[in-house]
Each structure stands twice: as C-alpha cells, then as structure tokens.
C-alpha cells in the first residue's frame, strides 16, 4: 500500500486579481445527495445556463492528491519509455499522449501538453486488462490510487446524472442505463502536465466541447477558460482549493435535446505569475456506453420532446453511437491524421452549433 499523499506540489502563486474571470454557481454535493431542493435548483440553473459549476464537499480531495502524485511519477519517466504507451492515431484516447500530437485549431497548431489517460474499464478490471497496458508508474498505483479515484468519481457523476434524469422528466434509470458500469465506454481518468509558459501563447487544448456526458475536474493553476453564451470574450475559471469544477459534455446536450448546455472552453497559459509554474490538472470523464446511440430522448420525456419541437435547429440526431462520436473526434484531432482545415472540422462536436 502506497503512503497517502501529503501533496507533492508546492504552494503556487495566487490567481491574479486583474484577469477577467467568469463566476460559477457553487453546488454543495452533500446537499445534492441529501435531496435538498434549493441545491438541486442551483445545479439545474448551472447546467442549463452555462453547463459549468463548482462542486464542494465532494469527498474526493485525497484521492485526487494521490492521482497527482501518480501523474508526476509518470511524467518523470523517460520519453522513450512513455512513448511505448502512446495512444496512437486510431481514435483511442487511452494511454499516454506526448506534447505536440494534437491540433488546437484549424491551422494545425500543435498542443503543448502531455497527459496519461487510464480507462475506467482497465481500472475496474485490474489486474486483468480490458483495453491496453500502462506505464509501470500507473500499474504500481492502480489498486491504491487509480481505482479509488475512478470509483469515487463515478459515484459523484452518477449522483449528478440521477438529478438530471429526474429534472428532465426521464423514466427512472434512463441515464444510468446509458452509462452502465458493465459496458465498455470511453470513460477515463486523465492527469495532465503543462510546462511553464513565461513567453508561451500557444493553447494547451484548443476551443472545444467535451466529448461525453460529465467531467469532474481538479485544477492546480488557472488556464481553463470558457466562452460564455452570447459573448466573444474568453474568461478564466478561477481554481478554488478543495472545489472541483464540473461541466457537461456533448452527450448530455444531445440526450436533453439542448436543454442542458455543453459549453465551449479551452486551456491556455496560466495568468500572471502562475505562468512560471508547471500546470497540472486531473479530470474524470464520464461517457456513455460504447453502443449507446446519441439522440434526443424525445420518446422518453415530454419535456425534451416539447423543447426539441420549439428548437429544431439543435443537434437532436447524430446517427452515431457514443463510440463512433468519440472515435471521430479523437482521431481527427491527431496531427498525423491531418489533411487540412477539414480534418479539424471533422473533429468538432456540438460546438459547431454554439
């Protein structure tokens, strides 16, 4: 059993006061679990207006700290060793991604981050292998660090999805069955490292919406930005110690017929003095099962059916499964697959309608 992390990260400079930030609704997870009606309305407000919110009292702070330690140990490995586990160009996200392998815009500008993605299916199957193998630093912490983080993150996201299920007027368990633990999916944990960027303007991750249903994010420094609805000005989301940042992805926007918002966002260099430090982030992505068809659930909810009838311009029928949607987006971001701006456009999700 590995020792509990006491935080391998130093005290970072504070987020500067002279940078524009976008305020987020603060949601108390303990109150959500208790069924507090006012708190549920706060969550619903956030999910329908911006699709981003802070989540406090989520109970995953120690597991997140341990995952950051795993991430640092993994990124400290020689590049040659990490590249043995590179995710490749076939459309899979699991494994290691080196810097510069992904386009951040239509011009093909390369990203400047590296990360390790561990599939939910591999974590839950451990010590068996569901999809692929991982670096030794991941394997050494799979049971003590990765699996606890994945399980707790799954629990948090499943609780929030149950709230959305009820608010959308769906039959009990409609969203849960589309996110079955037993079915293989693109759900994964990701730990990301960005280098210090004292003179860098290049994006870490280009403007995008998330591929799946719900993202549960832990940030150490600024860098995450959102483009609020009806605005042309990007604004930072300020990290708050102990608070996670949650946001909805394409699948929930599509399932809900557009009632729930999958908002466009990006990762840029941290502001102020923070740009002189390595930037670390950790996220768990909940995505639907691979075989789940992505379409508005109009036949299961009068609320969704009515909204779709009044907003026919939305993306209500993709003609794709979750796996197909996810694979297309991942594959067409890879630099090795690039043919031109059309490749970038082929990697887009619901942001093309934002």
ROBALUM-518647 format. One record per atom (N, C-alpha, C, O): residue in one letter; x, y, z. Coordinates in steps of 0.2 Angstrom, whole numbers, plus 5000, padded with zeros to 4 digits. Layout:
AXYZ
...
// end
This chain:
X500449945000
X500050005000
X500450065000
X500950075004
X500350114995
X500750174995
X500550225000
X499950225002
X501050265003
X500850315008
X500350365005
X500350384999
X499950385009
X499450445007
X499850505006
X500250525009
X499650535000
X500050594998
X499950655003
X499350665006
X500450685004
X500450745008
X500550805004
X500750865006
X500450794997
X500450844992
X501250854990
X501650884993
X501350824984
X502050834981
X502050904977
X502550914974
X501550944978
X501551004974
X501751064979
X501451064985
X502051114977
X502251174981
X501651214981
X501151204978
X501751274985
X501151324986
X501251364980
X501851404979
X500751374976
X500851414970
X500651484971
X500351504976
X500851534967
X500651604967
X499951604966
X499651564963
X499651654970
X498851654969
X498651684962
X499051704959
X498051664961
X497751684955
X497751764955
X497451794959
X497951794950
X497951874950
X497251904950
X496851874947
X497251954953
X496551994953
X496352034947
X495852054946
X496952044943
X496752094937
X496652054930
X496752084925
X496451994931
X496251954925
X495451944925
X495251924931
X495151944920
X494351934920
X494251864921
X494551814918
X493751854926
X493551784927
X492851774926
X492451824927
X492551714925
X491851704925
X491651674931
X491851614933
X491151704934
X490851674941
X490551604939
X490151604935
X490651564943
X490251494943
X489751484949
X489951514954
X489251454948
X488751434953
X489151384957
X489551344955
X489151394964
X489451344969
X488851294971
X488351314974
X489051224970
X488551174972
X488851134977
X489451114977
X488451124982
X488651084988
X488451004987
X487850994987
X488950964986
X488750894984
X488450864990
X487950814989
X488650874996
X488250845002
X487550865002
X487150815003
X487350925000
X486650945000
X486250904994
X485750894994
X486650904988
X486350864982
X486150794984
X485650764983
X486650764988
X486550694990
X485950684995
X485550634995
X485850744999
X485350745004
X484650755000
X484150755004
X484650774994
X484050794990
X483750864992
X483150874991
X484250904994
X484050974995
X483751014989
X484151014984
X483151034989
X482851054983
X483151124981
X483251134975
X483351164985
X483651234983
X484351214980
X484451254975
X484651164983
X485351154980
X485251124973
X485651134968
X484751084972
X484651044966
X484451104961
X484651094955
X484051154963
X483951204958
X484551244956
X484551274951
X485051254961
X485651284959
X486051244954
X486251274949
X486051184955
X486351134950
X486051144943
X486351144938
X485351144943
X484951144937
X485151214933
X485151214927
X485151264937
X485251334934
X485951334931
X486051354925
X486451304934
X487151304931
X487151264925
X487451274920
X486851204925
X486851154920
X486451184914
X486651164908
X485951224914
X485551244909
X485851314906
X485651334900
X486251354910
X486451414908
X487151414905
X487251444900
X487651384909
X488251384906
X488551314905
X488951304901
X488251264909
X488551194909
X489151184913
X489451134913
X489351234917
X489951234922
X489751254929
X489351294929
X490051224934
X489951244941
X490451214945
X490851174943
X490551254951
X491051224956
X490651174960
X490051174961
X491051124962
X490751074967
X491151064973
X491751054973
X490851084979
X491151074985
X490951014989
X490350994988
X491350994994
X491150944999
X491050874995
X490550834996
X491450864989
X491350804985
X491750744988
X491550694986
X492150754993
X492550704996
X493050664992
X493150604994
X493350694987
X493750664983
X494450694983
X494850684979
X494550744988
X495150784988
X495850734989
X496350744985
X495750694994
X496350654995
X496550604989
X497150594987
X496050574986
X496150534980
X496450574974
X496850544971
X496150634974
X496450674968
X497250694970
X497650694965
X497350704976
X498050724978
X498550664976
X499050674973
X498250604977
X498650544976
X498750534968
X499250514966
X498250554964
X498250544957
X498750594954
X499150584950
X498850654957
X499350704955
X500050674956
X500450684952
X500150634962
X500750604963
X500850554958
X501450554955
X500350514956
X500450464951
X500650504944
X501050474940
X500350554943
X500450594936
X501150614936
X501550614931
X501450644942
X502050674942
X502550614941
X503050624937
X502450554944
X502950504943
X502950474936
X503450454934
X502350474933
X502350454926
X502650504921
X503050484917
X502550564922
X502850614918
X503550624919
X503950644914
X503850604924
X504550604926
X504950544922
X505550544922
X504550494919
X504850444916
X505250464909
X505050514907
X505750434907
X506050454901
X505550454895
X505050404895
X505550494890
X505050504885
X505050434881
X504550414879
X505650404880
X505650344876
X505250294879
X504850254876
X505250284886
X504850244890
X504050254889
X503650214888
X503950324890
X503250344889
X502950334882
X502350314882
X503350344877
X503050334870
X502850264869
X502550244864
X503150214873
X502850144872
X502150134873
X501850084871
X501850184877
X501150184879
X500750234875
X500150254878
X501050264870
X500650324867
X500050304864
X499950244861
X499550344864
X498850324862
X498750304855
X498250274853
X499150334851
X499150324843
X498650364840
X498350404843
X498550344833
X498150394829
X497550354827
X497150384822
X497350304830
X496750264828
X496050294831
X495550264829
X496150334835
X495550364838
X495350344845
X494850354848
X495850304848
X495850284855
X496150344859
X496650374858
X495850354865
X496150404870
X496550374875
X496850414879
X496550314876
X496850284882
X497550284881
X497850264876
X497950294887
X498650294886
X499050354887
X498650404889
X499650364885
X500050424885
X499950464879
X499950434873
X499950534880
X499950574874
X500550624875
X500550664880
X500950624870
X501550664871
X501350744868
X500850744865
X501750784870
X501650854868
X501750864860
X502150824857
X501250904857
X501350914850
X500950864846
X501050864840
X500550824848
X500250764844
X499550784842
X499250754838
X499350844845
X498650854843
X498550934841
X498950974843
X498150944836
X498051014834
X497551044838
X497151024841
X497751114839
X497251154843
X496851204840
X496451244842
X496951204833
X496551244829
X496551224822
X496851174820
X496151254817
X496051234810
X496751244806
X496751214801
X497151284809
X497851294806
X498351234807
X498851234804
X498151194812
X498551144814
X499051154819
X499551124819
X498951214823
X499451224828
X499451174833
X498951144835
X500051154835
X500151094839
X500051114847
X500251174849
X499851064851
X499751074858
X500351074861
X500851054858
X500351094868
X501051094871
X500951064878
X501351074883
X500551014878
X500350974885
X500550894884
X500450874878
X500650864889
X500650794889
X500250764894
X500150804900
X499950704893
X499550684898
X499450604898
X499650574893
X499250574904
X499150504904
X498350494905
X498050524910
X498050454901
X497350434902
X497350364904
X497650314901
X496950344909
X496850274911
X496050264910
X495650294913
X495950214906
X495250194905
X494850174911
X495150134915
X494250194912
X493850164918
X493850084917
X493850054923
X493750064911
X493749984911
X494349954913
X494349894916
X494949984912
X495549954914
X495649954921
X495849914925
X495450014924
X495450024931
X495049974935
X495249934940
X494449964933
X493949914936
X494149844935
X493949794939
X494449824929
X494649764928
X495349734931
X495449674931
X495649784934
X496349774936
X496349714941
X495849714946
X496749664941
X497449664937
X497349634930
X497849634927
X496749624928
X496649604921
X496649664917
X496649724919
X496749654910
X496749714905
X496149714901
X496049664898
X495849774901
X495249774897
X495349804890
X495149784885
X495849854890
X495949894883
X496649884882
X496849874876
X497149904887
X497849914885
X498249914891
X498049914897
X498949914890
X499349914896
X499549994897
X499450034893
X499950004903
X500050064905
X500850074908
X501050014909
X501150134908
X501750134911
X501850104918
X501250104922
X502350084920
X502450054927
X502250094933
X502050064938
X502350164932
X502150204937
X501350204938
X501150214944
X501050194933
X500250184934
X500150124937
X499650114941
X500450064934
X500250004937
X500449994944
X500049964948
X500950034947
X501150024954
X500650064958
X500550044964
X500250104955
X499750144959
X499050124957
X498550154959
X498950074953
X498250064950
X497850044956
X497250074957
X497949994960
X497549974966
X497450024971
X496950034974
X498050064973
X498050104979
X497750174977
X497550214981
X497850194971
X497750264969
X497250274963
X496750314964
X497350244958
X496950254952
X496250224953
X495750264952
X496150164955
X495550134956
X495050174961
X494450184960
X495350194967
X494950234972
X494650294969
X494150324970
X495150334965
X494950394962
X494350384956
X493850424956
X494450334952
X493950314947
X493250304950
X492750324948
X493350254956
X492650234959
X492350294962
X491750304961
X492650334966
X492350394969
X492150444964
X491550474965
X492450454958
X492250504953
X491650474950
X491250514948
X491650414948
X491050384945
X490450394950
X489850404947
X490550384956
X489950394961
X489750464961
X489150474961
X490150514961
X489950584961
X489550604954
X489050624955
X489850584949
X489550594942
X488850554942
X488450584939
X488850494944
X488250464944
X487650494948
X487050494946
X487850524954
X487350554958
X487150614954
X486550634954
X487550654951
X487350714947
X486850694941
X486450734940
X487050644938
X486650614932
X485950594934
X485450614931
X485950574940
X485250554943
X484850614944
X484250614943
X485150664946
X484750734947
X484550754940
X483950774939
X484950754935
X484750774928
X484250734926
X483750754922
X484250664927
X483750624925
X483050644927
X482550644923
X483050654933
X482350674936
X482150744934
X481550754932
X482550794933
X482350854931
X482150854924
X481750904922
X482450814920
X482250804913
X481650764912
X481350764906
X481350744917
X480750704916
X480850634913
X480350614910
X481450604913
X481550544910
X481350484915
X481350494921
X481150424912
X481050374917
X481650354921
X482150374920
X481450334927
X482050314932
X482550274929
X482350224926
X483150294930
X483750254927
X483850264920
X484250224917
X483550304916
X483650314909
X484350334907
X484650304903
X484650384911
X485350404910
X485850344913
X486350334910
X485650324919
X486050274922
X486150214917
X486750184917
X485650184914
X485750134909
X486150144903
X486550104900
X486250214901
X486650234896
X487350244898
X487850254894
X487450244905
X488150244907
X488250184912
X488550194917
X488150124910
X488150064913
X488950054915
X489350064911
X489050034921
X489750024923
X489949954919
X490549954918
X489549914918
X489749854915
X489949854907
X490349824905
X489649904904
X489849914897
X490449954896
X490550004899
X490849934891
X491449974890
X491250044887
X490750044884
X491650084889
X491550154887
X492150194886
X492750174887
X492150254884
X492650304884
X492850334890
X493250384891
X492450324896
X492650354902
X493350344904
X493550284903
X493650394907
X494350384909
X494550444914
X494250494914
X495150424917
X495450474921
X496050504918
X496450464914
X496150564918
X496750604914
X497050644919
X496850684923
X497750634919
X498150684923
X498650724918
X498950684914
X498650784918
X498950824913
X499450874915
X499450904921
X500050874912
X500550924914
X500750974908
X500750954902
X500751034910
X500951084905
X501551114908
X501651124914
X502051134903
X502651164905
X502551234907
X502051264906
X503051264911
X503051334912
X502951374906
X503251354901
X502651424906
X502451464899
X502651534900
X502151584899
X503251554902
X503351634903
X503251674897
X503151734897
X503451644891
X503351684885
X502851644880
X502851664874
X502551594882
X502151554878
X501451584877
X501151604882
X501151584871
X500451604870
X500051544867
X499451544866
X500451484865
X500151434862
X499651394867
X499751394873
X499051374864
X498551344868
X498751274870
X499051234867
X498551254877
X498651184879
X498151144875
X498351084873
X497551164876
X496951124872
X496551184869
X496351234872
X496451174862
X496051214859
X495351224861
X495051184864
X494951274858
X494251284859
X493851214858
X493951194852
X493451194862
X493151134861
X492551124866
X492551154871
X492051074865
X491651054870
X491850984871
X492250954867
X491750964877
X491950894879
X491550844876
X490950854874
X491850784875
X491550734870
X490950694874
X490450674870
X491050684880
X490550644884
X489950674887
X489650714885
X489850654894
X489250674897
X489450724903
X489150774903
X489950704907
X490050744913
X490850744915
X491050684915
X491150804916
X491850804918
X491850824925
X491550874927
X492350794928
X492450814936
X493150834936
X493650784936
X493350894937
X494050924936
X494350954942
X493950984946
X494950944943
X495350964949
X495951004946
X496350974943
X495951074947
X496551114944
X496951134949
X496751144955
X497651144948
X498151174952
X498251244951
X498451284955
X498151264944
X498351334942
X497751354938
X497351314935
X497751424936
X497251444931
X497551424924
X498051394923
X497051434919
X497251414912
X496551394909
X496551404903
X496151364913
X495451354910
X495051414908
X495051454912
X494851424902
X494451474900
X493751454897
X493751404894
X493251494898
X492551474895
X492451534890
X492651594891
X492051524885
X491751574881
X490951574883
X490651534880
X490751624887
X490051624889
X489551634883
X489751664878
X488951604884
X488451614879
X488451694877
X488451734881
X488351704870
X488251774868
X488751814869
X488651884870
X489351794870
X489951834871
X490551814866
X490551754864
X490951864865
X491551844861
X492251854865
X492751854862
X492151854872
X492751864876
X492851804880
X492351784884
X493451774880
X493551724884
X493751744891
X494051794892
X493551704896
X493651724903
X493851664907
X493651604905
X494351674911
X494651624915
X494151594920
X493651634923
X494251534922
X493851504928
X494351494933
X494851464933
X494251534939
X494751534944
X494751474948
X494251454951
X495351434949
X495351374953
X495251394961
X495551444963
X494851354964
X494751374971
X494951304975
X494651254974
X495451314980
X495651254983
X495051214986
X494651244990
X495051144985
X494551104988
X493951094984
X493451054985
X493851144979
X493251144974
X493451104968
X493951124965
X493051064966
X493051034959
X492751084954
X492251124956
X492851074948
X492551114943
X492151054938
X492551014936
X491551064938
X491151014934
X490851044927
X490651104927
X490851004922
X490451034916
X490150974912
X490450914912
X489650994908
X489350944904
X489650944897
X489950984895
X489550884894
X489850874888
X489250864882
X488750864884
X489550844876
X489050834871
X488550794872
X487950804870
X488650734875
X488150684876
X487550704879
X486950694878
X487650744885
X487050764889
X486750824885
X486150824886
X487050864881
X486750914877
X486250884872
X485750904871
X486550824869
X486150794864
X485550754867
X484950754865
X485650714873
X485150674876
X484550724878
X483950704877
X484750784880
X484250834883
X483950874878
X483450914879
X484150864872
X483850904866
X484050974866
X483751014863
X484650994870
X484851054870
X484651094877
X484851154878
X484251064881
X484051094887
X484751104892
X484851154895
X485151054892
X485751054896
X486351084891
X486251064885
X486751124894
X487251154889
X487951124890
X488251114895
X488251104884
X488951084883
X489351144881
X489251164875
X489651184885
X489951244883
X490651244881
X491051204883
X490751284876
X491451284873
X491951314878
X491851364882
X492551284878
X493051304883
X493751284880
X493751254875
X494251304883
X494951294881
X495451304887
X495251324892
X496051284886
X496551284891
X497151324888
X497451304882
X497351384891
X497851424889
X498351434894
X498251404900
X498951474893
X499451484898
X499151514904
X498651554904
X499351494910
X499051524916
X499251604917
X499651624913
X498851634920
X498951714920
X499451734926
X499551694930
X499751794925
X500151824929
X500751774931
X501051744927
X500951784938
X501551744940
X501451664939
X501951634939
X500851644939
X500751574938
X501051544932
X501151484932
X501151584927
X501351554920
X502051534921
X502351494917
X502451544927
X503151524928
X503151454931
X503651424932
X502551424932
X502551364935
X502251304931
X501851324926
X502451244932
X502151194928
X501351194930
X501151204936
X500951174925
X500251174927
X500051104927
X500151064922
X499651084932
X499451014932
X498651014933
X498351054936
X498350964930
X497650964931
X497450884931
X497850844928
X496850874934
X496650804934
X495850804933
X495550844935
X495650754929
X494950754927
X494750684926
X495050644924
X494050674928
X493750604926
X493150624922
X492750664923
X493250594916
X492650604911
X492250544911
X492450484910
X491550554912
X491050504912
X490750504905
X490550564903
X490750454901
X490550454894
X490050394894
X490050344897
X489550394889
X489050344888
X489350274886
X489950274883
X489050224887
X489250154885
X489450164877
X489050194873
X489850124875
X490050124868
X489550114863
X489550144857
X489050074865
X488450054860
X487850104860
X487450104856
X487950154865
X487350194866
X487250244860
X487750284858
X486650254857
X486550294851
X486450364854
X486150374859
X486750414851
X486750484853
X486150524850
X486250544844
X485650534853
X485050564850
X484650594856
X484650574862
X484250644854
X483750674859
X483250624862
X482950584858
X483150624868
X482750564871
X482050594871
X481650594876
X481750614865
X481150644864
X480550594866
X480050614868
X480650524865
X480150474866
X480150454873
X479650424875
X480550484877
X480550464884
X480450524889
X480350514895
X480350584886
X480250634890
X479850694887
X480050714882
X479250704889
X478850764886
X479150824886
X479150864882
X479550834892
X479950904892
X480450904887
X480550964884
X480850854885
X481350854880
X480950864873
X481150904869
X480450824872
X480050824866
X479850894864
X479850924859
X479550934869
X479250994869
X479851044867
X479751094863
X480451044870
X480951084869
X481251074862
X481451124859
X481351014860
X481551004853
X481051034848
X481351054843
X480451024849
X479951054844
X480051124844
X479951154838
X480251154849
X480251234849
X480951254847
X481051314845
X481451204847
X482151224845
X482451174840
X482851134842
X482151174834
X482351114829
X483051124826
X483251084823
X483351184828
X483951194825
X484551164829
X485151164826
X484451134834
X484951094838
X485151034835
X484851004830
X485651004838
X485950934836
X485450884840
X485650874846
X485050854837
X484550804840
X484650734838
X484450684842
X484950724832
X485050654830
X485750654826
X485850684821
X486250614829
X486850614827
X486950564822
X487450564817
X486550504822
X486650454818
X487350414820
X487550374816
X487550424826
X488150394828
X488050364835
X487650384839
X488450314837
X488550284844
X489050334847
X489350374845
X489050324854
X489550354858
X490250344856
X490650384855
X490350274854
X491050264852
X491250294846
X491750314845
X490750294841
X490850324834
X490950404835
X491450424832
X490550434839
X490650504840
X491350524843
X491650564841
X491550484848
X492150494852
X492750474848
X493250514848
X492750424844
X493250404840
X493450454834
X493950474833
X492850474831
X492950534826
X493250594829
X493750624825
X493050614834
X493350674837
X494050664839
X494450714837
X494250614842
X494950604844
X495350594838
X495950624837
X495150554833
X495550534828
X495750594823
X496350604821
X495250644822
X495350704818
X495750754821
X495850804818
X495850754828
X496250804831
X497050784830
X497450824831
X497150724829
X497850704829
X498250734823
X498050734817
X498850764824
X499250794819
X499450744813
X499450764808
X499550684815
X499750634810
X499150614805
X499250594799
X498550634807
X497950624803
X497750684799
X497250684795
X498150734800
X497950804797
X498050804790
X498550784787
X497450824786
X497550834779
X497450914777
X497650934772
X497150944782
X497051024781
X496451044786
X496351004790
X496251104785
X495751134790
X495151084790
X494751084795
X494951044785
X494351004785
X494450944790
X493950924793
X495050924792
X495150874797
X494950904804
X494650874808
X495150964805
X494950994811
X494251004812
X493950984817
X493851024807
X493151024807
X492850964808
X492350954811
X493150904805
X492850844807
X492950814814
X492650764816
X493350854818
X493450834825
X492950874829
X492950864835
X492550914826
X492150954831
X491550914833
X491250864830
X491250944839
X490650914842
X490050964841
X489950994836
X489750974847
X489151024847
X489351094847
X488951134846
X490051104848
X490251174847
X490151214841
X490151274840
X490051174835
X489951204829
X489251234829
X489151274824
X488851224834
X488151254834
X488151304839
X487651334840
X488651314843
X488651364848
X488651434846
X488651484850
// end
